[in-house]
Amino acid sequence: MTLSSHCLTKALKTWMKLSSFFSSDPLSEDHMIGYLPQYDKPYWVGDCDIPDGCEFKTAKEMFEANIFDGRSLKERWDDVVLVNIGGISVNDLKRSWFE
């Protein structure tokens, strides 16, 4: 399932957490991104180049940070494969929302 970066930001604010991987990676390693509005830097990324993940003040900062094998989420956008949104598998969401 593909989403625009704008839709992904809206989904984060609604569901708080997304899991994805990059189709171009040799291993399908999950990367978690999330949103916790109660924090000064509400956008967070786990499983990236930064040990223990990192946080960002804005979605734009998160999308443009070179933290996925030295490249940004923006640069790698065409390779993003969503696994789950808010803990619900993308396949289940597609079946319930789009069929």
PLY file of the C-alpha trace (Angstrom):
ply
format ascii 1.0
element vertex 99
property float x
property float y
property float z
element edge 98
property int vertex1
property int vertex2
end_header
0.00 0.00 0.00
1.40 3.38 -0.89
0.54 6.73 0.62
1.73 10.22 -0.09
4.00 11.67 2.58
1.16 14.07 3.46
-1.25 11.14 4.00
1.39 9.31 6.01
1.76 12.32 8.31
-2.02 12.42 8.81
-2.05 8.67 9.46
0.69 9.08 12.08
-1.32 11.73 13.91
-4.35 9.42 13.92
-2.79 5.99 14.50
0.42 7.09 16.34
2.66 4.31 14.92
3.51 2.76 11.55
5.75 -0.14 10.61
7.37 -0.41 7.19
10.37 -1.72 5.30
12.20 -0.76 2.13
11.66 -3.09 -0.83
15.19 -2.34 -2.09
16.85 -3.60 1.12
18.32 -7.12 0.99
16.68 -7.87 4.35
13.08 -6.88 5.09
13.97 -5.09 8.32
11.02 -3.28 9.90
11.38 0.43 10.56
9.00 1.98 13.06
7.91 5.60 12.86
5.50 7.27 15.21
3.94 10.36 16.66
3.49 11.20 20.35
1.90 14.66 20.63
2.71 15.13 24.31
6.45 15.52 23.60
8.44 18.54 22.37
9.77 16.37 19.54
6.67 14.30 18.80
7.86 12.46 15.66
10.08 9.46 16.28
11.89 6.78 14.29
13.14 3.44 15.54
15.36 0.93 13.73
17.38 3.45 11.75
21.04 4.51 11.50
20.85 6.14 14.95
21.23 3.63 17.81
18.03 3.61 19.89
16.23 5.71 17.24
15.68 9.46 17.15
13.05 12.18 17.54
12.05 15.20 15.49
10.10 18.40 16.04
8.36 18.26 12.64
7.33 15.62 10.11
9.41 17.49 7.49
12.55 17.04 9.61
11.76 13.34 9.99
11.20 12.82 6.24
14.40 14.68 5.31
16.78 13.16 7.91
19.46 10.93 6.39
18.89 8.05 8.80
18.08 5.06 6.56
21.41 3.77 5.24
22.54 7.38 4.94
19.47 8.40 2.95
16.20 10.06 3.89
12.70 8.65 3.93
11.92 11.23 1.26
14.70 9.85 -0.99
13.60 6.26 -0.41
9.84 6.92 -0.58
9.23 4.80 -3.70
10.67 1.76 -1.87
8.51 2.05 1.28
6.28 -0.95 1.95
3.82 -0.43 4.80
3.39 -3.43 7.09
0.99 -2.11 9.70
-0.67 1.08 10.79
-1.47 1.48 14.46
-0.81 -2.23 15.01
-3.32 -3.32 12.34
-1.92 -5.08 9.29
-2.17 -3.15 6.04
-3.88 -6.14 4.41
-6.62 -6.09 7.07
-7.04 -2.33 6.64
-7.29 -2.66 2.87
-9.93 -5.39 3.17
-12.05 -3.44 5.63
-11.69 0.04 4.08
-11.23 -0.47 0.36
-13.16 -3.62 -0.56
0 1
1 2
2 3
3 4
4 5
5 6
6 7
7 8
8 9
9 10
10 11
11 12
12 13
13 14
14 15
15 16
16 17
17 18
18 19
19 20
20 21
21 22
22 23
23 24
24 25
25 26
26 27
27 28
28 29
29 30
30 31
31 32
32 33
33 34
34 35
35 36
36 37
37 38
38 39
39 40
40 41
41 42
42 43
43 44
44 45
45 46
46 47
47 48
48 49
49 50
50 51
51 52
52 53
53 54
54 55
55 56
56 57
57 58
58 59
59 60
60 61
61 62
62 63
63 64
64 65
65 66
66 67
67 68
68 69
69 70
70 71
71 72
72 73
73 74
74 75
75 76
76 77
77 78
78 79
79 80
80 81
81 82
82 83
83 84
84 85
85 86
86 87
87 88
88 89
89 90
90 91
91 92
92 93
93 94
94 95
95 96
96 97
97 98
